[in-house]
Amino acid sequence: MNRTPITTLRDLVPLRPLLRHEHLRLAELQAQRFLKLASIDAPAVPMRIITDIPKIRVSVMRPFPTSGASHWKNGLWMVILNGREPQTRRRFSLAHEFKHILDDRFRDLIYAQIRPRDRDEFSEQVCDYFAGCLLIPRPWLKRSWGRGIQSTKDLARIFDVSEAAIETRLGQVGLTEPRPRCDWAIIDWNTIRTDDVRITRYERALHPDYALGAAA
């Protein structure tokens, strides 16, 4: 029986509460393993590695009140992306939502060490960190930087991400000073409908300048 990438990446999750730095290490490990499974070893990462997964269906909506959302419905993961945002932002949002999918089964367990009032915000930051690790892997970024490609505009073009994502990732891997932490908005989804799913939970808007310090 063939194992899906979701199953393989979930197998990496320790079945215990994780500390903050452990969440970041797990996110990077999952991103690295995902790229290896897909035999991707150079930028830009194609989004088909997510969209081709059988149990994931991606829709683009205009308008949509946030960058992305994910929801389990009738045996499928429904991912909705904001069609009014640029391709680079949608790529990041898709990777972000994929990490939510990976974490979903274990959320109550692995985030138990995080204070309840901080849990949602930290989960969003971890998903952002995963997206950065997947689209802008540490060794690829360092290799490009070492070859003299140090303009955020040039790096953003190579990795097919926003300049803000490159700036944040440069700080995370220690090539520049980390960007300051961002704020988050909570959106009520009760009136949002699509053809496939009615979203009835709260989600957080994906901030373009996702920010976490460099992982140890």
N, C-alpha and C positions, 0 to 999 in steps of 0.2 A: 504493500500500500504506500503510495507516494505521500510524503509529508509536505504540508504547505509551509511557506515561509513563516506564517503566523505561529504555527505550532513549534517550528524549530527555534524561533526567537523567544517564544515564551518559555521554552525549556531552559533558557539561561537565567531565568528569574529565581533567586533564592527564596524559598518559601518561609520567610520570616520578615519581621519589620526591618526596614532598611534605614540607615542613617543618611543624612543629606548627601554626603560625598559618595556614598554607595549608589544612590540613585543616578548620579552623574556618570559614575563609572559603568554602571549597567547600561545606561543609554548609549554611551559610546561603544561599548562592546557589542550591543545589538546592532548598531549602525554598521560597524565594521563587518560583523558576520553576515548581515544582509547583503552588503556589497560583494562579499566573497561568494555567497550563494548565487548571486546574479551574474557573477564573473565580470563585474564592472571594476576597472582599475585605473580609470582616468576620467576627468571631467569632460562634459557635464553629465551628471547622473540622469539617466532617462526616467521619466515618471512611470513608464510602463512596468517597472519593477513592482510598483504598487497597484496600478490600474489593471494589470494582467492577472492579479491574484483572484481566483474564481469566486471567493465569497465577498469580494469588495465591488461595490458599484458606485461610481463617482458621477455626480451631477453638478452642473454649473447653473447658478440662479442669478437673475437680475430683476429687481434689486435683492439684496440680502444684507441683514443688519450687522454682520460680522464677517471675518475672513473665512471661517470654515466651521463645520460641525460634523459630528459622526454619531450614528445611532444604529442599533441592532434591530432589524425588522424582517420578519418572515424568513429567517435563515440566512440573511445577508447583512453585511455592514454597509450602510448607506452613508456616503461622505458627500457633503454639500459644500461647494466652493463659491466664493463671491465673484460673479462674472464681471463686475465693474472694476476689479483690481487687476493690475498687470500680471503677465504670465509669471514673472519672477516671484511675486507674492503668492500666487496660487500654488506654485510648486512648493514653496515653503509651508503653506497651510496644509497641503496634502500630506507632506512628511510629518508635520505636527499632529495631524489627526490620526495618522497611522500609529504613532506612539500611544495615543489614547486607546486605540484598539488593542495594542499589545498589553497595556496595563489593566484593561477593564476587568479581567477575571480575578486579578490579584489586588485590586485597588485598596480594599479595606485592610488587607494584611500588610502589604509592603509600605503603605503610608501611615501605619499606626504610630510610628515614632514622631510624626509631625503633629504639632498642635492642631486640633480641629479647625480653629479659626484661620490657620495658615495653610491648610491642606490643599484647598482648591488653587490658590495662587501658586504654591510651590509645584503642584502637578502641572500647571500650565508652563512654568519655567522649565521643568524637566522635559516636557514635550518640545519646547522650543530648542532646548539644548540638543535633543536627539535629532531634530531637523537640521540643525547646524552641522552636527557630526556626520549626518548622512549626505548632505549636499555639498559640504565643504570639509571633507575629511582632513584631520590633522596632518598626516604625512603628505598629502597632495598639496595642501596650502603651504607647508614649509618648503616643499620642493620648488614650487613656483616662486616663492619669496627668495629662496636661495639662488635661483636662476636670474634674479634681478627684476622680476615682475612684482613691483611693490605699489603700483597705483591701484587704488580701490576700484577705479573705473575699469581698468584692464582685468583685474581679478574677478570683478562681478561679471564681466562678459565671458570669461573663461568658464566660470562655474555656473553661469546662468542663474544668478541670484541678485538681490539688490545690493547696492553699495553699503547700506546700513547693516545688512547681514554680514558682509565681508568685514566691516569695521569691528563688529562685535566678535566675530570669530577670531580675528587677529589678536584681540585682547584675551580671548579664552585660551589660545595656544601659546601666549606669552611673547608674541612678536611686537605688540604695542601695548599701551596702557588699556586696561579693561574699560568698557563703556559703563556709565552709571546705570543703576537699576531703574527699571521702568515702572510705570503705573499700569493698572489693569482696570478694565470696565466690565461690569456684570450686565448681561442682557437677558431680558425675559423673553422666552421663546414661545409662550403659550399660544400666540396667534399666528405663528409661522407654519405654513403648510407647503408640502411639495406633492407631486403626483404619487410618491411612494410612501411617505411617512409624515406623520404629525409629530413635531418635536415638542415634548412637554416638560423638558427639564431646563435648568439654567446652564448656560455655557459662558465662557469668557472670551472676549474679543482678543484676537491674536495681535499683539503689539508688533509693529514693524521692527523695532529696535530691541529684540529679545535680548536679555542681558543676564548673564551669570558669570561669575569669575572663573578663571581657568581651573579646570579640574586638577586635583593633585595627582 
